[in-house]
């Protein structure tokens, strides 16, 4: 596997770090244990199997993510609590030019859900997207019945923009998605509040 300098973003409890081959066993353990919790929400065309989870496929995915990072088209991180991998968060489909936008996605270990780790990770990513990358708009699109993911957006007060009909193929079905977003102007107004709430010890 080609070697790249890892990128880390630090929150209060979580550290976001780009994944590499050394993370495979921990990643595979979580994905296997939480398969029924995760697969119903993952993009996949009808008739295609779930994404391969063998070591070679994981390494190829890490290499692709690193190349994407080098090109500035996307950033993928493992979510770590101390040394434990508890999920992933990605900033993808970054468009420059007049758009300056990207999409945020995440998943978390079922055992660690409800502890505020994903909202904290999202705030870390928003800070990175707006303050470091200079993006103007970040969107999160969520299947309406995925209450756990929607709760993250609601906790953070992301602006709800409406429902996009049959927006993305999820587990073989074209699913509607609720679209949440934040712009750089909103981040400038709310960054101190979000940082105080999610990135500092109470």
Secondary structure in CASP SS format (residue, H / E / C, confidence):
PFRMAT SS
TARGET T0000
AUTHOR 0000-0000-0000
METHOD secondary structure of the structure
MODEL  1
X C 1.00
X C 1.00
X C 1.00
X C 1.00
X C 1.00
X C 1.00
X C 1.00
X E 1.00
X E 1.00
X E 1.00
X C 1.00
X C 1.00
X C 1.00
X E 1.00
X E 1.00
X E 1.00
X E 1.00
X C 1.00
X C 1.00
X C 1.00
X H 1.00
X H 1.00
X H 1.00
X H 1.00
X H 1.00
X H 1.00
X H 1.00
X H 1.00
X H 1.00
X H 1.00
X H 1.00
X H 1.00
X H 1.00
X C 1.00
X H 1.00
X H 1.00
X H 1.00
X H 1.00
X H 1.00
X H 1.00
X H 1.00
X C 1.00
X E 1.00
X C 1.00
X C 1.00
X C 1.00
X C 1.00
X C 1.00
X C 1.00
X C 1.00
X C 1.00
X C 1.00
X C 1.00
X C 1.00
X H 1.00
X H 1.00
X H 1.00
X H 1.00
X H 1.00
X H 1.00
X H 1.00
X H 1.00
X H 1.00
X H 1.00
X H 1.00
X H 1.00
X H 1.00
X H 1.00
X H 1.00
X H 1.00
X H 1.00
X C 1.00
X C 1.00
X C 1.00
X E 1.00
X E 1.00
X E 1.00
X E 1.00
X E 1.00
X E 1.00
X E 1.00
X C 1.00
X C 1.00
X E 1.00
X E 1.00
X E 1.00
X E 1.00
X E 1.00
X E 1.00
X E 1.00
X E 1.00
X E 1.00
X E 1.00
X E 1.00
X E 1.00
X C 1.00
X C 1.00
X C 1.00
X C 1.00
X C 1.00
X E 1.00
X E 1.00
X E 1.00
X E 1.00
X E 1.00
X E 1.00
X E 1.00
X E 1.00
X C 1.00
X H 1.00
X H 1.00
X H 1.00
X C 1.00
X C 1.00
X C 1.00
X C 1.00
X H 1.00
X H 1.00
X H 1.00
X H 1.00
X H 1.00
X H 1.00
X H 1.00
X H 1.00
X H 1.00
X H 1.00
X H 1.00
X H 1.00
X H 1.00
X H 1.00
X H 1.00
X H 1.00
X C 1.00
X C 1.00
X C 1.00
X C 1.00
X E 1.00
X E 1.00
X E 1.00
X E 1.00
X E 1.00
X E 1.00
X C 1.00
X C 1.00
X C 1.00
X C 1.00
X H 1.00
X H 1.00
X H 1.00
X H 1.00
X H 1.00
X H 1.00
X H 1.00
X H 1.00
X H 1.00
X C 1.00
X C 1.00
X C 1.00
X E 1.00
X E 1.00
X E 1.00
X E 1.00
X E 1.00
X E 1.00
X E 1.00
X E 1.00
X E 1.00
X E 1.00
X E 1.00
X E 1.00
X C 1.00
X C 1.00
X E 1.00
X E 1.00
X E 1.00
X E 1.00
X E 1.00
X E 1.00
X E 1.00
X E 1.00
X E 1.00
X E 1.00
X E 1.00
X H 1.00
X H 1.00
X H 1.00
X H 1.00
X H 1.00
X H 1.00
X H 1.00
X H 1.00
X H 1.00
X H 1.00
X H 1.00
X H 1.00
X H 1.00
X H 1.00
X H 1.00
X C 1.00
X C 1.00
X C 1.00
X C 1.00
END
